[in-house]
Amino acid sequence: MKTQNHAKEWGPRSVSYWVTLFLALGIIFVGVRFIVAPSVGAEGFGIGIIDAHDWAYGRIKGIRDIFSGVVLLPLLWMRMRTAAAWVFTTTIIVPVTDGVIVLVNNGAGDVQHLLIHWGTAVVMMATSFLLFRADTIMINNA
């Protein structure tokens, strides 16, 4: 039977812990960028802002991105690997659908932005696999 102490074994010595933290902090950065500089965030996303009214949508996206990263931080802090795995895995829908939005609006020729969104989704899938593994890859204390 697994106990709470067993769950505490996962943490800063695990590769999946650090990749999850890095991606959470990365999406928080993207969200802050959308709030502080909506046009820069929109260009990075792949769909630019056309007029001042679009800034509101940039800020809306920004707060949602910040939430997507912040929601993982307490799970990482408390070393709740399984909960982090489920939350992290369900958020893969975001970069996948972002890529679809870019594809529909810009076409297949916008390889740079498609790679950003779908590449992120692939990295997240690999990280999800690691998060769900009971025998997570650990970093040695050498």
Protein Blocks (a to p, Z undefined) as FASTA:
>chain_A
ZZfklmmmgcjklmklmmmmmmmmmmmmmmmmmmmmmmlmmmmnopacfblmlmmmmmmm
mmmmmmmmmmmmmmmmnopaklmmmmmmmmmmmmmmmmmmmmmmnojmlmmlmmmmmmmm
mmmmmmmmmmmpmbbcdddfZZ
